[in-house]
Amino acid sequence: MEKAIIARNVTKKYKLYNGTKERLFDLIFPKDYGEDFYALANVSFEVEKGESVGFMGMNGSGKSTLANIVAGIVPETSGTVELSGQAALIAVAAGLKGDLSGRDNIELKLLMLGFSKEEIKALEPEIIDFSELGKFIDQPVKSYSSGMRSRLGFSISVHIDPDILLIDEALSVGDRAFAEKSLDKMKEFKKRGKTLIFVSHSLGQMRQFCEKILWLEYGMVKGFGAVDKMIPQYETFLSDFKKMSREEKEMYKEKAMERQKEFLLPQV
């Protein structure tokens, strides 16, 4: 099968500073200031065209960072991501301008993607209708609830017809009816051979929608495989983790950070 996504040793490093002064020193002086924080460490995986893959893990595991890198919104520090086709990310407020109305955001997004005025005029009513925003479409996006922003972002992204669609918790806000309609749209995409990446804490949605799971833990790949294999393992882990004391959880994290350093050794 043809590959839609090939990620090789993707690493994302951020700097954590103790205030603005330290940040400025790091820019001006040759000495290294601030603490290195690795949101991702040597992440590698492949996705076939037409597959639905879920990014799973606890908060802070790097799921959204990886989705943003695959979508081309955030650059990786090292490693490579190869895509076959155009990718679009759906996340709450992703790429939306708060001071502009919903309608203006639709037109701006489509213009930036190279759509002609005629194409925008034809697509705009469909996007607005699918979003169910009604009269709010002409209000500033900064006045929208998180559910309304999610509706607008989802509606724009699915109507530009990308080859790879990444959904980052966009269905976890708003009403259930719209979430169900969105899932139906995603199933339609899947039937057409589109590739889907699904970032969510909802294991039910993962089971319903995905064939494979990429399990991330503290920026590292904990596992990658079939849904019926990975989700039971993750559920067992969550059950055990919740039973840990605060000290045990801290110890678990420290050991994970040590493993992360080992992951990064080849790149140092």
C-alpha contacts under 8 A as a table, 3 or more apart, distances in Angstrom:
res1	aa1	res2	aa2	distance
1	M	48	E	6.39
1	M	49	K	7.25
2	E	48	E	5.86
2	E	49	K	5.86
3	K	6	I	6.79
3	K	46	E	6.94
3	K	47	V	5.89
3	K	48	E	4.38
3	K	49	K	5.53
3	K	84	S	7.07
4	A	46	E	7.71
4	A	47	V	5.66
4	A	48	E	5.23
4	A	49	K	4.69
4	A	50	G	7.95
4	A	82	E	7.95
4	A	83	L	5.59
4	A	84	S	4.84
4	A	85	G	7.46
4	A	164	I	7.62
4	A	195	T	6.98
5	I	45	F	7.98
5	I	46	E	5.52
5	I	47	V	5.03
5	I	48	E	6.96
5	I	49	K	7.96
5	I	81	V	7.03
5	I	82	E	5.72
5	I	83	L	4.80
5	I	84	S	6.61
6	I	44	S	7.70
6	I	45	F	6.24
6	I	46	E	4.60
6	I	47	V	6.65
6	I	81	V	5.71
6	I	82	E	5.09
6	I	83	L	6.68
7	A	10	V	6.49
7	A	43	V	7.12
7	A	44	S	4.98
7	A	45	F	5.30
7	A	46	E	6.20
7	A	79	G	7.67
7	A	80	T	5.83
7	A	81	V	4.44
7	A	82	E	6.44
8	R	42	N	7.31
8	R	43	V	6.52
8	R	44	S	4.51
8	R	45	F	6.85
8	R	79	G	5.59
8	R	80	T	5.27
8	R	81	V	6.45
9	N	41	A	7.29
9	N	42	N	3.81
9	N	43	V	4.83
9	N	44	S	5.14
9	N	78	S	7.34
9	N	79	G	4.72
9	N	80	T	6.83
10	V	40	L	6.87
10	V	41	A	6.52
10	V	42	N	4.86
10	V	43	V	4.77
10	V	44	S	6.47
10	V	76	E	6.47
10	V	77	T	7.57
10	V	78	S	5.86
10	V	79	G	4.26
10	V	80	T	6.02
10	V	81	V	7.43
11	T	38	Y	7.23
11	T	39	A	7.52
11	T	40	L	4.83
11	T	41	A	4.58
11	T	42	N	5.15
11	T	43	V	6.60
11	T	76	E	6.06
11	T	77	T	5.61
11	T	78	S	5.23
11	T	79	G	6.16
12	K	38	Y	5.71
12	K	39	A	5.52
12	K	40	L	4.95
12	K	41	A	6.76
12	K	76	E	5.25
12	K	77	T	4.79
12	K	78	S	6.89
13	K	36	D	6.62
13	K	37	F	5.61
13	K	38	Y	4.41
13	K	39	A	6.12
13	K	40	L	7.17
13	K	77	T	6.02
14	Y	36	D	6.00
14	Y	37	F	5.10
14	Y	38	Y	6.21
14	Y	39	A	7.23
15	K	34	G	5.88
15	K	35	E	5.57
15	K	36	D	4.93
15	K	37	F	5.90
16	L	34	G	5.44
16	L	35	E	4.99
16	L	36	D	6.34
16	L	37	F	6.65
17	Y	20	T	7.34
17	Y	22	E	5.97
17	Y	23	R	5.89
17	Y	33	Y	7.62
17	Y	34	G	4.68
17	Y	35	E	6.50
18	N	21	K	7.78
18	N	22	E	6.10
18	N	23	R	7.74
18	N	34	G	7.09
19	G	22	E	5.81
19	G	23	R	6.72
20	T	23	R	5.03
20	T	24	L	6.26
21	K	24	L	5.22
21	K	25	F	6.27
22	E	25	F	5.03
22	E	26	D	6.23
22	E	33	Y	6.40
22	E	34	G	6.69
23	R	26	D	5.21
23	R	27	L	6.63
23	R	33	Y	7.28
23	R	34	G	7.13
24	L	27	L	5.16
24	L	28	I	6.28
25	F	28	I	5.13
25	F	29	F	5.64
25	F	33	Y	6.80
26	D	29	F	5.82
26	D	30	P	7.36
26	D	31	K	7.05
26	D	32	D	6.01
26	D	33	Y	4.89
26	D	34	G	7.19
29	F	32	D	7.70
38	Y	41	A	6.33
38	Y	219	G	6.97
39	A	60	G	7.81
39	A	61	S	7.40
39	A	62	G	5.53
39	A	65	T	7.14
39	A	218	Y	7.15
39	A	219	G	5.14
40	L	43	V	6.63
40	L	62	G	5.98
40	L	65	T	7.70
40	L	66	L	7.49
40	L	218	Y	7.44
40	L	219	G	3.91
40	L	220	M	6.14
41	A	219	G	5.49
41	A	220	M	5.45
41	A	260	Q	6.58
41	A	263	F	6.50
41	A	264	L	6.36
42	N	79	G	7.39
42	N	220	M	6.94
42	N	263	F	6.48
42	N	264	L	6.77
43	V	219	G	7.71
43	V	220	M	6.12
43	V	221	V	6.07
44	S	221	V	7.70
45	F	224	F	7.86
47	V	51	E	6.61
47	V	53	V	7.47
48	E	51	E	5.60
48	E	195	T	7.60
49	K	193	G	6.89
49	K	194	K	6.72
49	K	195	T	5.48
50	G	190	K	6.23
50	G	192	R	7.94
50	G	193	G	4.40
50	G	194	K	4.78
50	G	195	T	4.40
50	G	196	L	7.34
51	E	190	K	7.60
51	E	193	G	7.93
51	E	194	K	7.48
51	E	195	T	5.22
51	E	196	L	6.38
51	E	210	C	7.82
51	E	211	E	6.94
51	E	212	K	7.97
52	S	190	K	7.61
52	S	195	T	6.03
52	S	196	L	4.62
52	S	197	I	5.85
52	S	198	F	7.28
52	S	209	F	6.97
52	S	210	C	4.77
52	S	211	E	5.69
52	S	212	K	6.72
53	V	196	L	6.32
53	V	197	I	5.00
53	V	198	F	6.12
53	V	210	C	5.30
53	V	211	E	6.10
53	V	212	K	4.83
53	V	213	I	5.50
53	V	214	L	7.09
54	G	197	I	5.72
54	G	198	F	4.52
54	G	199	V	5.76
54	G	200	S	7.47
54	G	206	M	6.30
54	G	210	C	5.96
54	G	211	E	7.97
54	G	212	K	6.34
54	G	213	I	4.71
54	G	214	L	6.08
55	F	63	K	5.88
55	F	197	I	7.16
55	F	198	F	6.08
55	F	199	V	4.89
55	F	200	S	7.04
55	F	213	I	6.03
55	F	214	L	4.97
55	F	215	W	6.12
55	F	216	L	7.20
56	M	63	K	6.90
56	M	199	V	6.63
56	M	200	S	6.69
56	M	201	H	6.91
56	M	213	I	6.69
56	M	214	L	6.05
56	M	215	W	4.79
56	M	216	L	6.16
57	G	61	S	5.74
57	G	63	K	7.09
57	G	201	H	7.59
57	G	215	W	5.63
57	G	216	L	5.16
57	G	217	E	6.01
58	M	61	S	5.62
58	M	201	H	7.95
58	M	216	L	7.91
58	M	217	E	7.02
59	N	62	G	7.88
60	G	63	K	7.66
60	G	218	Y	6.49
60	G	219	G	7.81
61	S	216	L	5.56
61	S	217	E	4.75
61	S	218	Y	4.37
61	S	219	G	5.10
61	S	220	M	7.64
62	G	65	T	5.16
62	G	66	L	6.08
62	G	216	L	6.74
62	G	217	E	7.50
62	G	218	Y	6.69
62	G	219	G	4.95
63	K	66	L	5.30
63	K	67	A	6.28
63	K	199	V	6.72
63	K	216	L	6.84
64	S	67	A	4.95
64	S	68	N	6.10
64	S	168	D	6.65
64	S	199	V	7.21
65	T	68	N	5.18
65	T	69	I	6.27
65	T	74	V	7.63
66	L	69	I	5.07
66	L	70	V	6.16
67	A	70	V	5.17
67	A	71	A	6.14
67	A	89	L	7.58
67	A	166	L	6.77
67	A	168	D	7.38
67	A	197	I	7.90
67	A	199	V	7.80
68	N	71	A	5.05
68	N	72	G	6.22
68	N	73	I	5.21
68	N	74	V	5.44
68	N	89	L	7.32
69	I	72	G	5.05
69	I	73	I	5.88
69	I	74	V	4.81
69	I	75	P	5.74
69	I	76	E	6.24
70	V	73	I	7.74
70	V	81	V	6.59
70	V	83	L	7.97
70	V	87	A	7.82
71	A	74	V	7.76
71	A	87	A	5.51
71	A	88	A	6.06
71	A	89	L	5.95
71	A	166	L	7.38
72	G	75	P	6.60
72	G	87	A	7.95
76	E	79	G	6.84
76	E	80	T	7.57
83	L	86	Q	7.54
83	L	87	A	7.92
84	S	163	D	7.80
85	G	162	P	7.59
85	G	163	D	5.39
85	G	164	I	6.98
86	Q	162	P	5.38
86	Q	163	D	5.24
86	Q	164	I	6.15
87	A	162	P	5.63
87	A	163	D	6.02
87	A	164	I	4.47
87	A	165	L	5.80
87	A	166	L	7.37
88	A	157	S	6.21
88	A	162	P	6.06
88	A	164	I	6.38
88	A	165	L	5.15
88	A	166	L	6.09
89	L	94	A	7.55
89	L	157	S	7.25
89	L	165	L	6.17
89	L	166	L	4.65
89	L	167	I	6.02
89	L	168	D	7.34
90	I	94	A	6.66
90	I	150	S	7.68
90	I	153	G	5.95
90	I	154	F	5.63
90	I	157	S	6.57
90	I	165	L	7.58
90	I	166	L	5.97
90	I	167	I	4.75
90	I	168	D	5.98
90	I	170	A	6.30
91	A	94	A	5.13
91	A	150	S	6.58
91	A	153	G	6.97
91	A	154	F	7.76
91	A	167	I	6.23
91	A	168	D	4.90
91	A	169	E	6.36
91	A	170	A	4.99
92	V	146	S	6.39
92	V	147	G	7.71
92	V	149	R	5.92
92	V	150	S	4.69
92	V	153	G	7.01
92	V	168	D	7.82
92	V	169	E	7.53
92	V	170	A	5.63
93	A	96	L	5.32
93	A	146	S	7.49
93	A	149	R	5.44
93	A	150	S	6.41
93	A	153	G	6.72
94	A	153	G	7.02
96	L	105	N	6.34
96	L	141	V	7.50
96	L	153	G	7.50
97	K	100	L	5.60
97	K	105	N	6.57
97	K	141	V	6.87
97	K	142	K	7.84
98	G	101	S	7.57
98	G	140	P	6.21
98	G	141	V	4.66
98	G	142	K	4.24
98	G	143	S	7.84
99	D	140	P	5.50
99	D	141	V	6.43
99	D	142	K	6.21
100	L	104	D	5.82
100	L	105	N	6.22
100	L	139	Q	7.81
100	L	140	P	5.11
100	L	141	V	6.16
101	S	104	D	5.10
101	S	105	N	6.18
101	S	137	I	6.44
101	S	138	D	5.06
101	S	139	Q	4.87
101	S	140	P	4.02
101	S	141	V	5.44
102	G	105	N	5.06
102	G	106	I	6.33
102	G	136	F	7.53
102	G	137	I	4.67
102	G	138	D	5.79
102	G	139	Q	6.51
102	G	140	P	6.51
102	G	141	V	5.80
102	G	152	L	7.17
103	R	106	I	5.15
103	R	107	E	6.43
103	R	124	E	7.89
103	R	128	I	7.88
103	R	137	I	5.57
103	R	138	D	5.85
104	D	107	E	5.15
104	D	108	L	6.03
104	D	138	D	7.91
105	N	108	L	5.08
105	N	109	K	5.96
106	I	109	K	5.32
106	I	110	L	6.21
106	I	124	E	7.08
106	I	156	I	6.57
107	E	110	L	5.28
107	E	111	L	6.04
107	E	120	I	6.62
107	E	124	E	7.65
108	L	111	L	5.12
108	L	112	M	6.16
109	K	112	M	5.20
109	K	113	L	6.37
110	L	113	L	5.03
110	L	114	G	6.45
110	L	115	F	5.42
110	L	120	I	6.61
110	L	160	I	7.75
111	L	114	G	5.17
111	L	115	F	5.29
111	L	116	S	6.94
111	L	117	K	7.83
111	L	120	I	7.82
112	M	115	F	7.52
115	F	119	E	5.93
115	F	120	I	6.31
116	S	119	E	5.12
116	S	120	I	6.20
117	K	120	I	5.08
117	K	121	K	6.09
118	E	121	K	5.10
118	E	122	A	6.34
119	E	122	A	5.14
119	E	123	L	6.16
120	I	123	L	5.10
120	I	124	E	5.74
121	K	124	E	5.55
121	K	125	P	7.58
122	A	125	P	6.82
122	A	126	E	7.71
123	L	126	E	5.39
123	L	127	I	6.28
123	L	159	H	7.39
124	E	127	I	5.18
124	E	128	I	6.19
125	P	128	I	5.15
125	P	129	D	5.97
126	E	129	D	5.13
126	E	130	F	6.11
126	E	159	H	7.97
127	I	130	F	5.24
127	I	131	S	6.17
127	I	152	L	7.92
127	I	155	S	5.36
127	I	156	I	5.98
127	I	159	H	6.66
128	I	131	S	5.15
128	I	132	E	6.48
128	I	133	L	6.71
128	I	134	G	7.37
128	I	137	I	7.21
128	I	152	L	7.82
128	I	155	S	7.50
129	D	132	E	5.44
129	D	133	L	7.55
129	D	134	G	7.62
130	F	155	S	6.09
131	S	151	R	5.17
131	S	152	L	5.54
131	S	154	F	7.77
131	S	155	S	5.53
132	E	151	R	7.74
133	L	136	F	5.42
133	L	137	I	5.65
133	L	148	M	7.10
133	L	151	R	7.87
133	L	152	L	7.80
134	G	137	I	5.99
135	K	138	D	6.35
135	K	139	Q	7.73
136	F	139	Q	5.10
139	Q	143	S	7.20
140	P	143	S	5.68
140	P	144	Y	7.35
141	V	144	Y	5.16
141	V	149	R	7.00
144	Y	147	G	7.78
144	Y	148	M	5.58
144	Y	149	R	6.05
145	S	148	M	5.17
145	S	149	R	6.35
146	S	149	R	5.15
146	S	150	S	6.12
146	S	173	V	6.61
146	S	174	G	7.26
147	G	150	S	5.03
147	G	151	R	6.21
147	G	173	V	4.95
147	G	174	G	4.00
147	G	175	D	7.50
148	M	151	R	5.02
148	M	152	L	6.30
148	M	174	G	7.03
149	R	152	L	5.17
149	R	153	G	6.11
150	S	153	G	5.14
150	S	154	F	5.96
150	S	170	A	5.63
150	S	171	L	7.54
150	S	173	V	7.22
150	S	174	G	7.68
151	R	154	F	5.22
151	R	155	S	6.00
151	R	174	G	7.97
151	R	178	F	7.89
152	L	155	S	5.14
152	L	156	I	6.20
153	G	156	I	5.33
153	G	157	S	6.17
154	F	157	S	5.21
154	F	158	V	6.15
154	F	170	A	7.44
154	F	182	S	7.86
155	S	158	V	5.57
155	S	159	H	6.29
156	I	159	H	5.42
156	I	160	I	6.48
157	S	160	I	5.49
157	S	161	D	7.07
157	S	162	P	7.47
157	S	165	L	7.94
158	V	161	D	5.49
158	V	162	P	7.18
158	V	165	L	7.90
158	V	185	K	7.90
162	P	165	L	6.24
162	P	194	K	7.89
163	D	194	K	5.43
163	D	195	T	6.32
164	I	194	K	6.16
164	I	195	T	4.74
164	I	196	L	5.75
164	I	197	I	7.62
165	L	194	K	7.61
165	L	195	T	6.32
165	L	196	L	4.89
165	L	197	I	6.22
166	L	196	L	5.86
166	L	197	I	4.57
166	L	198	F	6.00
166	L	199	V	7.61
167	I	170	A	6.03
167	I	171	L	7.95
167	I	196	L	7.75
167	I	197	I	6.21
167	I	198	F	5.04
167	I	199	V	5.92
168	D	198	F	6.34
168	D	199	V	4.58
168	D	200	S	6.49
169	E	172	S	5.32
169	E	173	V	7.68
169	E	198	F	7.91
169	E	199	V	5.77
169	E	200	S	5.07
169	E	201	H	7.69
170	A	173	V	6.43
171	L	174	G	7.31
171	L	179	A	5.36
171	L	182	S	7.59
172	S	179	A	7.73
172	S	200	S	7.75
174	G	178	F	7.29
174	G	179	A	7.46
175	D	178	F	5.72
175	D	179	A	6.53
176	R	179	A	4.97
176	R	180	E	6.17
177	A	180	E	5.18
177	A	181	K	6.29
178	F	181	K	4.95
178	F	182	S	6.04
179	A	182	S	5.00
179	A	183	L	6.16
180	E	183	L	5.05
180	E	184	D	6.24
181	K	184	D	5.08
181	K	185	K	6.32
182	S	185	K	4.98
182	S	186	M	6.24
183	L	186	M	4.96
183	L	187	K	6.21
184	D	187	K	5.04
184	D	188	E	6.26
185	K	188	E	4.98
185	K	189	F	6.31
186	M	189	F	4.94
186	M	190	K	6.21
186	M	196	L	7.95
187	K	190	K	4.92
187	K	191	K	6.26
187	K	209	F	7.80
188	E	191	K	5.16
188	E	192	R	6.47
189	F	192	R	5.15
189	F	193	G	6.67
189	F	194	K	5.43
189	F	195	T	7.98
190	K	193	G	5.17
190	K	194	K	5.07
190	K	195	T	6.75
190	K	196	L	7.35
191	K	194	K	7.33
198	F	206	M	7.59
198	F	210	C	7.66
200	S	203	L	7.56
200	S	205	Q	7.89
200	S	206	M	7.52
202	S	205	Q	5.38
202	S	206	M	6.40
203	L	206	M	4.84
203	L	207	R	6.11
203	L	231	I	7.34
204	G	207	R	5.18
204	G	208	Q	6.18
205	Q	208	Q	4.95
205	Q	209	F	5.90
205	Q	210	C	7.94
206	M	209	F	5.29
206	M	210	C	5.27
206	M	227	V	7.74
207	R	210	C	5.96
207	R	211	E	7.81
207	R	227	V	6.58
207	R	228	D	7.87
210	C	213	I	7.24
210	C	227	V	6.80
211	E	226	A	5.93
211	E	227	V	5.52
212	K	224	F	7.20
212	K	225	G	5.32
212	K	226	A	4.38
212	K	227	V	4.91
213	I	223	G	7.85
213	I	224	F	5.64
213	I	225	G	5.62
213	I	226	A	6.20
213	I	227	V	5.63
213	I	230	M	6.35
213	I	231	I	7.71
214	L	221	V	7.11
214	L	222	K	7.82
214	L	223	G	6.08
214	L	224	F	4.54
214	L	225	G	6.89
215	W	221	V	5.97
215	W	222	K	5.32
215	W	223	G	5.06
215	W	224	F	6.11
215	W	230	M	7.63
216	L	219	G	6.03
216	L	220	M	5.42
216	L	221	V	4.74
216	L	222	K	5.36
216	L	223	G	7.22
217	E	220	M	5.26
217	E	221	V	6.38
217	E	222	K	5.86
218	Y	256	A	6.97
218	Y	257	M	7.46
218	Y	260	Q	7.85
219	G	260	Q	7.85
220	M	260	Q	6.99
221	V	224	F	7.33
223	G	230	M	7.23
224	F	230	M	7.23
225	G	229	K	6.81
225	G	230	M	6.18
226	A	229	K	5.39
226	A	230	M	6.14
227	V	230	M	5.24
227	V	231	I	5.78
228	D	231	I	6.08
228	D	232	P	6.84
229	K	232	P	6.10
229	K	233	Q	6.74
230	M	233	Q	5.22
230	M	234	Y	6.19
231	I	234	Y	4.97
231	I	235	E	6.06
232	P	235	E	5.04
232	P	236	T	6.19
233	Q	236	T	5.21
233	Q	237	F	6.24
234	Y	237	F	4.96
234	Y	238	L	6.12
235	E	238	L	5.09
235	E	239	S	6.17
236	T	239	S	5.17
236	T	240	D	6.28
237	F	240	D	5.18
237	F	241	F	5.95
238	L	241	F	4.97
238	L	242	K	6.05
239	S	242	K	5.42
239	S	243	K	6.64
240	D	243	K	5.32
240	D	244	M	6.76
241	F	244	M	5.32
241	F	249	K	7.23
244	M	247	E	7.86
244	M	248	E	5.57
244	M	249	K	6.01
245	S	248	E	5.09
245	S	249	K	6.23
246	R	249	K	5.14
246	R	250	E	6.26
247	E	250	E	5.11
247	E	251	M	6.20
248	E	251	M	5.01
248	E	252	Y	6.11
249	K	252	Y	5.00
249	K	253	K	6.23
250	E	253	K	5.08
250	E	254	E	6.19
251	M	254	E	5.04
251	M	255	K	6.28
252	Y	255	K	5.27
252	Y	256	A	6.28
253	K	256	A	4.94
253	K	257	M	6.18
254	E	257	M	5.05
254	E	258	E	6.34
255	K	258	E	5.05
255	K	259	R	6.38
256	A	259	R	5.02
256	A	260	Q	6.19
257	M	260	Q	4.85
257	M	261	K	6.42
258	E	261	K	5.21
258	E	262	E	6.62
259	R	262	E	5.05
259	R	263	F	6.28
260	Q	263	F	4.93
260	Q	264	L	6.34
261	K	264	L	5.11
261	K	265	L	6.23
262	E	265	L	5.19
263	F	266	P	7.31
264	L	267	Q	5.51
264	L	268	V	6.50
265	L	268	V	5.28
